[in-house]
Amino acid sequence: MLAMDQGVVEEWLSEYKTLPDSAVSTYAASLKDKGALVPALYKVIRENYSDLLEPVCHQLFEFYRSGEPQLQRFTLQFLPELLWSLLSASAARDPHTSGCIEALLLGIYNLEIVDKDGQSKVLSFTVPSLSKPSVYHEPSAIGSMALTEGALANHGLSRVVYSGPHLQRETFTAQNRFEVLTFLLLCYNAALSYMTSTSLQSLCQLSSRVCICGYPRQQMRRYKGISTRLTVTSEFLVQLITGIHYALCNGEVELGSKALDDVLYRSQLELFPEALLVGNAIKSSLRGAALKSNNKEGARSIQVEITPTSSRISRNAVTSLSIRGHRWKRHGETHTLGKEVISSSRTETDEHFENSQGID
């Protein structure tokens, strides 16, 4: 690490300690103007044996514990790099180099699973219904729906998914490691629109490394890091795919495409249906889309294919209701037509009879 970078980090460590509470918001807003700070902090995190790693992790935790949103997002931008440092250290069986990183990640996790009153959070998510419009579809484009929202409500089929309450963790174990890391990625994905391009690149690199290390694809990617296979879970990969999707649509096309392919590669080897479903759906939706690699400083968004509002089903399409109506209509017309035929036949017969009798 260069002396200049070390000086930048040491100055950052000292100035926050002497900051009064009234100046925290102003200080948080000024961090984005420190162009040399973020690259220097990345170098500290990547050097596991740096003397600055422990004070840096401590200050990042103080940022997150302050409750100031900008300081919390400043800490979150380093989350992918912190996760990789932890996983690579655990794979190398070198826990002494990752102790402060473990403490930082566990501290963020324990802060996020409770509300302001210290009560456990329970997150809820209502599974969307096709009868209600969304950014992905219009109900009118689907045609006549047998199961409307009212019918679903009457049958009790509206589904709400709950997450939590989560248990407090004091240390990482083989059983809870990916439960904690998946939740941390969920927090990171909630703030994706605030993440820098460097953070998104780090996320893509994390995804590729976690999925290919120890497998033949590692040689194809020419990655010379650890060669130990890392255990992953389907939920963890789904959270990675969520972040990769955002990175793909916001300037990181090359890294994002490689990361998505690597996650799908690992999902196929592990037979993870959830990760395969989400990853292939995103890959299909982006196929043929004009992804721009220079959209790093513009408006942040996620590209989706909007279903046309015009109905794809003809208004004259045959349905069970139209068949019944058509049958009754034809029956009525036949009945009326039969009366007209009989009446016309009787008139012709009367005229023929009168002519044969010589009646004018």
Summary of the structure (lengths in Angstrom):
residues: 360
radius of gyration: 32.6
end to end distance: 124.8
largest distance: 131.4
contacts: 961
relative contact order: 0.08
helix: 61%
strand: 3%
